[in-house]
Amino acid sequence: MAEAEAMYRRALEGYEKAWGPEHTSTLNTVNNLGSLYADQGKMAKAEAMYRRALEGKEKAQDG
């Protein structure tokens, strides 16, 4: 799973550079990274990713 985490991190970095931190593709990757962390039992990291994704999506809807 370490390889999967590295791949998600790399994808996230690319999305943030290409589209910004609030783009839906970026936020989907953030959410997926949260799921990976949850599967690994890293609940604090998972929660941080889920919160970021949720807050970004709520902000986009209010936009």
C-alpha positions in Angstrom: 0.0 0.0 0.0 3.0 2.3 0.3 3.2 2.3 -3.5 -0.4 3.2 -3.8 0.0 6.1 -1.3 3.0 7.4 -3.3 1.0 7.2 -6.5 -1.9 9.1 -5.0 0.4 11.7 -3.6 2.0 12.2 -7.0 -1.3 12.5 -8.7 -2.5 14.9 -6.1 0.5 17.1 -6.6 0.0 17.1 -10.4 -3.7 18.0 -10.1 -3.0 20.8 -7.6 -0.4 22.3 -10.0 -2.6 21.8 -13.1 -6.0 22.7 -11.8 -5.6 24.0 -8.3 -6.5 22.7 -4.9 -10.2 23.2 -5.2 -10.8 21.6 -8.6 -13.2 18.5 -8.5 -10.5 16.2 -9.8 -8.1 17.3 -7.1 -10.7 16.9 -4.5 -11.6 13.4 -5.8 -8.0 12.4 -5.4 -7.9 13.9 -1.9 -11.0 11.8 -1.1 -9.4 8.6 -2.6 -6.2 9.2 -0.5 -8.5 9.5 2.6 -10.0 6.1 1.7 -6.5 4.6 1.4 -5.5 6.0 4.7 -8.7 4.6 6.3 -7.9 1.2 4.8 -4.4 1.4 6.4 -5.9 2.3 9.8 -4.4 5.8 9.6 -7.5 7.5 10.9 -6.1 10.9 11.7 -4.7 11.2 8.1 -7.9 9.8 6.7 -10.1 12.3 8.5 -7.9 15.2 7.4 -8.2 14.2 3.8 -12.0 13.6 4.1 -12.4 17.0 5.7 -10.4 18.7 3.0 -12.5 17.0 0.3 -15.8 17.8 1.9 -14.9 21.4 2.6 -13.7 21.9 -0.9 -16.8 20.4 -2.4 -19.1 22.4 -0.2 -17.3 25.6 -1.1 -17.7 24.7 -4.8 -21.5 24.2 -4.4 -21.8 27.6 -2.5 -19.6 29.2 -5.2 
